[in-house]
């Protein structure tokens, strides 16, 4: 489970009895497999008292595999899920718009494919578990930089530029934001970079709204 969590972005992990139940279930599944892959022999060696004497090399190989293999397999599974998730979302985005009210002339195969892709993409996490994660990653893929207007819970507005030197915290971290260049509005209404400014940090708990403007827009329109 630790390897799987390391391999892809997932929501906050449950605590308490839910986490304990998951660990027990996964451990029991691994134990069943390990029993047929050498666990039964190890049990006999322990009963005979030879596990750490005559059969010591085999015992250590089995213990090492039991500790390492599940984590590696979990990480590989997470990578596979992420790759398949990306392919599902790309395929869904390439679908033609669904006809309103249904189109009886639309091929059955296309209707089934649309339903399957929509159902799968609704269940699979893509680019993180929250809209915050997905939005920022989409923006970073398509825009070299953007202008942002952040409104805090106290009503303050912070205008600036988010580019490569900026930092956006994604799940499961708090939604903190570092704006690498802040802009101040002059008397003429134009926004100018802050003199000697080194950016601004905005705590995620203080963010009320975030507005984005493409780099194609003029700074005077921010």
HELIX and SHEET records of a PDB file:
HELIX    1   1 UNK A    2  UNK A    7  1                                   6    
HELIX    2   2 UNK A   17  UNK A   34  1                                  18    
HELIX    3   3 UNK A   35  UNK A   39  3                                   5    
HELIX    4   4 UNK A   40  UNK A   48  1                                   9    
HELIX    5   5 UNK A   56  UNK A   93  1                                  38    
HELIX    6   6 UNK A  108  UNK A  123  1                                  16    
HELIX    7   7 UNK A  131  UNK A  142  1                                  12    
HELIX    8   8 UNK A  204  UNK A  206  5                                   3    
HELIX    9   9 UNK A  219  UNK A  221  5                                   3    
SHEET    1   A 5 UNK A 191  UNK A 193  0                                        
SHEET    2   A 5 UNK A 181  UNK A 185 -1                                        
SHEET    3   A 5 UNK A 157  UNK A 162 -1                                        
SHEET    4   A 5 UNK A 146  UNK A 152 -1                                        
SHEET    5   A 5 UNK A 207  UNK A 214 -1                                        
SHEET    1   B 3 UNK A 167  UNK A 168  0                                        
SHEET    2   B 3 UNK A 177  UNK A 179 -1                                        
SHEET    3   B 3 UNK A 200  UNK A 202 -1                                        
END                                                                             
